[in-house]
Amino acid sequence: MMGWMASLRHRRALHKFHVGESVTLATAISRNVPGGVYQVTKQLPHNGREFEYHIKSANEDHQRVVRESELTKA
């Protein structure tokens, strides 16, 4: 029963960031990730812990998948 309640809560939760929004990515010591401003290109479903996003920097050719907790509004 507890899993069902958690699932219901996640469906009601809303993404904090929206497609097209500029965000700042927290740099991570464990990853070679440049900080700076990125643009949200896609909202991903809740992964059981938090929302994830595809983001893209103008300085990189590829997109990254990041957790919501790694982002702040630019």
Z-matrix of the N, CA and C atoms (Angstrom, degrees):
N
C 1 1.452
C 2 1.532 1 111.20
N 3 1.310 2 117.29 1 -37.88
C 4 1.456 3 120.44 2 -178.05
C 5 1.531 4 111.30 3 -62.72
N 6 1.334 5 117.52 4 -38.85
C 7 1.454 6 121.10 5 178.30
C 8 1.517 7 111.85 6 -61.78
N 9 1.314 8 116.72 7 -39.59
C 10 1.456 9 121.72 8 178.57
C 11 1.517 10 110.88 9 -63.16
N 12 1.334 11 117.35 10 -42.56
C 13 1.469 12 121.54 11 179.52
C 14 1.524 13 110.72 12 -64.50
N 15 1.323 14 116.58 13 -42.42
C 16 1.461 15 120.29 14 178.97
C 17 1.524 16 110.18 15 -63.23
N 18 1.324 17 116.84 16 -40.86
C 19 1.454 18 121.86 17 179.05
C 20 1.527 19 110.56 18 -62.37
N 21 1.302 20 117.50 19 -41.99
C 22 1.456 21 122.13 20 178.75
C 23 1.525 22 110.49 21 -63.41
N 24 1.313 23 117.39 22 -42.29
C 25 1.464 24 121.72 23 178.00
C 26 1.525 25 110.37 24 -60.56
N 27 1.334 26 117.91 25 -42.00
C 28 1.456 27 121.45 26 -178.89
C 29 1.521 28 111.07 27 -65.12
N 30 1.318 29 117.36 28 -37.42
C 31 1.460 30 119.99 29 179.17
C 32 1.519 31 111.19 30 -66.92
N 33 1.305 32 117.99 31 -29.14
C 34 1.462 33 121.76 32 178.91
C 35 1.516 34 112.16 33 -81.88
N 36 1.321 35 117.38 34 -22.11
C 37 1.457 36 121.49 35 -179.13
C 38 1.528 37 109.50 36 -67.11
N 39 1.298 38 115.26 37 150.18
C 40 1.460 39 121.05 38 179.70
C 41 1.518 40 110.21 39 -114.69
N 42 1.308 41 115.30 40 149.58
C 43 1.454 42 120.19 41 174.12
C 44 1.527 43 108.85 42 -63.58
N 45 1.304 44 115.97 43 141.12
C 46 1.463 45 121.46 44 178.09
C 47 1.527 46 111.02 45 -79.70
N 48 1.336 47 116.89 46 -29.93
C 49 1.462 48 122.19 47 -177.25
C 50 1.523 49 109.69 48 -118.43
N 51 1.332 50 115.66 49 152.29
C 52 1.457 51 121.37 50 -174.63
C 53 1.523 52 111.25 51 -120.92
N 54 1.326 53 116.76 52 156.18
C 55 1.459 54 122.07 53 178.84
C 56 1.528 55 109.04 54 -57.25
N 57 1.328 56 115.40 55 131.93
C 58 1.464 57 121.48 56 -179.24
C 59 1.515 58 113.69 57 94.28
N 60 1.309 59 117.10 58 -13.88
C 61 1.465 60 121.15 59 -178.68
C 62 1.529 61 110.89 60 -75.84
N 63 1.324 62 116.07 61 142.94
C 64 1.460 63 121.64 62 175.65
C 65 1.517 64 109.32 63 -86.61
N 66 1.329 65 115.53 64 132.81
C 67 1.462 66 122.04 65 -178.16
C 68 1.526 67 109.23 66 -134.18
N 69 1.310 68 115.17 67 159.82
C 70 1.456 69 121.81 68 174.59
C 71 1.512 70 108.01 69 -109.32
N 72 1.320 71 116.56 70 132.17
C 73 1.452 72 122.71 71 179.76
C 74 1.514 73 109.29 72 -95.59
N 75 1.323 74 116.46 73 127.36
C 76 1.466 75 121.02 74 175.91
C 77 1.523 76 107.56 75 -67.44
N 78 1.318 77 116.76 76 132.34
C 79 1.462 78 119.70 77 178.24
C 80 1.521 79 109.15 78 -72.24
N 81 1.301 80 115.79 79 145.37
C 82 1.463 81 121.61 80 -178.79
C 83 1.525 82 109.00 81 -118.23
N 84 1.310 83 115.80 82 130.95
C 85 1.461 84 120.71 83 179.67
C 86 1.525 85 110.29 84 -66.34
N 87 1.322 86 117.38 85 -35.32
C 88 1.458 87 121.52 86 -175.44
C 89 1.537 88 113.43 87 -78.70
N 90 1.327 89 117.48 88 -10.36
C 91 1.464 90 120.95 89 -179.87
C 92 1.525 91 109.05 90 -126.57
N 93 1.288 92 115.88 91 151.54
C 94 1.455 93 120.72 92 175.51
C 95 1.528 94 108.25 93 -87.57
N 96 1.320 95 115.54 94 75.87
C 97 1.455 96 121.65 95 -175.27
C 98 1.527 97 109.13 96 -120.17
N 99 1.315 98 116.63 97 116.77
C 100 1.462 99 117.70 98 177.32
C 101 1.523 100 110.86 99 -70.80
N 102 1.304 101 115.95 100 138.15
C 103 1.460 102 120.24 101 174.33
C 104 1.522 103 108.71 102 -72.37
N 105 1.287 104 116.07 103 -175.46
C 106 1.449 105 119.73 104 177.50
C 107 1.506 106 112.11 105 121.30
N 108 1.320 107 114.23 106 -170.63
C 109 1.465 108 121.23 107 -176.00
C 110 1.519 109 109.63 108 -92.23
N 111 1.321 110 115.08 109 134.52
C 112 1.458 111 123.88 110 178.40
C 113 1.527 112 107.90 111 -127.48
N 114 1.311 113 116.17 112 164.08
C 115 1.456 114 121.33 113 175.09
C 116 1.527 115 108.59 114 -115.11
N 117 1.325 116 115.97 115 134.53
C 118 1.468 117 120.91 116 176.60
C 119 1.528 118 107.59 117 -71.82
N 120 1.341 119 115.95 118 124.71
C 121 1.466 120 120.15 119 179.83
C 122 1.521 121 112.58 120 -107.80
N 123 1.348 122 116.71 121 -19.55
C 124 1.463 123 119.43 122 179.56
C 125 1.521 124 110.11 123 -161.13
N 126 1.340 125 116.39 124 139.46
C 127 1.465 126 122.19 125 171.46
C 128 1.516 127 107.89 126 -92.14
N 129 1.323 128 116.88 127 132.07
C 130 1.461 129 121.52 128 178.09
C 131 1.525 130 109.64 129 -103.73
N 132 1.315 131 117.95 130 158.04
C 133 1.463 132 120.91 131 179.88
C 134 1.529 133 111.93 132 -64.37
N 135 1.293 134 115.34 133 161.90
C 136 1.462 135 122.02 134 176.34
C 137 1.516 136 108.88 135 -61.65
N 138 1.327 137 118.00 136 132.45
C 139 1.465 138 121.65 137 -175.57
C 140 1.526 139 112.98 138 -95.39
N 141 1.322 140 117.31 139 10.51
C 142 1.460 141 120.95 140 -177.51
C 143 1.512 142 111.84 141 102.26
N 144 1.330 143 116.21 142 -21.78
C 145 1.470 144 121.37 143 177.37
C 146 1.521 145 111.54 144 -118.23
N 147 1.335 146 115.77 145 -46.00
C 148 1.463 147 120.48 146 -179.81
C 149 1.517 148 109.92 147 -162.91
N 150 1.324 149 116.10 148 170.85
C 151 1.463 150 120.55 149 177.31
C 152 1.524 151 110.03 150 -74.55
N 153 1.322 152 115.08 151 154.69
C 154 1.452 153 121.86 152 174.34
C 155 1.520 154 108.64 153 -126.93
N 156 1.337 155 115.67 154 161.95
C 157 1.456 156 122.14 155 -176.17
C 158 1.516 157 110.61 156 -140.25
N 159 1.337 158 116.20 157 153.85
C 160 1.453 159 121.64 158 163.17
C 161 1.528 160 104.89 159 -92.02
N 162 1.330 161 115.97 160 133.16
C 163 1.455 162 120.41 161 176.43
C 164 1.521 163 108.77 162 -130.66
N 165 1.340 164 116.18 163 157.69
C 166 1.467 165 121.79 164 -177.72
C 167 1.512 166 108.95 165 -140.36
N 168 1.323 167 115.16 166 134.66
C 169 1.455 168 122.36 167 174.29
C 170 1.523 169 108.33 168 -99.24
N 171 1.322 170 117.23 169 145.94
C 172 1.462 171 120.92 170 175.47
C 173 1.523 172 110.70 171 -66.15
N 174 1.346 173 116.70 172 -19.21
C 175 1.461 174 121.65 173 -177.34
C 176 1.526 175 113.93 174 -91.03
N 177 1.327 176 117.84 175 -0.09
C 178 1.464 177 121.84 176 -178.60
C 179 1.525 178 109.68 177 -130.31
N 180 1.337 179 115.52 178 151.67
C 181 1.459 180 120.41 179 179.72
C 182 1.524 181 113.18 180 -84.92
N 183 1.319 182 117.69 181 -17.62
C 184 1.464 183 121.46 182 -174.45
C 185 1.531 184 111.58 183 -111.70
N 186 1.326 185 114.46 184 166.24
C 187 1.457 186 121.30 185 174.96
C 188 1.517 187 109.50 186 -98.74
N 189 1.303 188 115.85 187 160.59
C 190 1.463 189 122.40 188 177.01
C 191 1.522 190 109.20 189 -122.01
N 192 1.325 191 116.41 190 152.78
C 193 1.461 192 122.09 191 171.81
C 194 1.523 193 106.16 192 -105.68
N 195 1.331 194 116.20 193 124.98
C 196 1.464 195 120.68 194 -177.43
C 197 1.522 196 110.38 195 -135.23
N 198 1.323 197 114.58 196 156.23
C 199 1.464 198 121.03 197 176.74
C 200 1.532 199 109.57 198 -82.29
N 201 1.306 200 115.28 199 152.43
C 202 1.458 201 120.86 200 179.74
C 203 1.522 202 112.03 201 -57.30
N 204 1.322 203 117.32 202 -35.73
C 205 1.467 204 121.67 203 -178.39
C 206 1.522 205 112.64 204 -67.87
N 207 1.329 206 118.08 205 -13.73
C 208 1.466 207 122.14 206 178.73
C 209 1.518 208 112.86 207 -89.17
N 210 1.338 209 117.20 208 -3.47
C 211 1.454 210 121.59 209 -174.24
C 212 1.523 211 112.82 210 -115.01
N 213 1.322 212 114.83 211 149.92
C 214 1.464 213 121.67 212 169.65
C 215 1.535 214 106.81 213 -135.62
N 216 1.325 215 116.68 214 158.48
C 217 1.460 216 120.20 215 177.79
C 218 1.521 217 108.54 216 -67.70
N 219 1.345 218 114.93 217 137.89
C 220 1.472 219 120.16 218 -179.20
C 221 1.518 220 110.13 219 -79.84
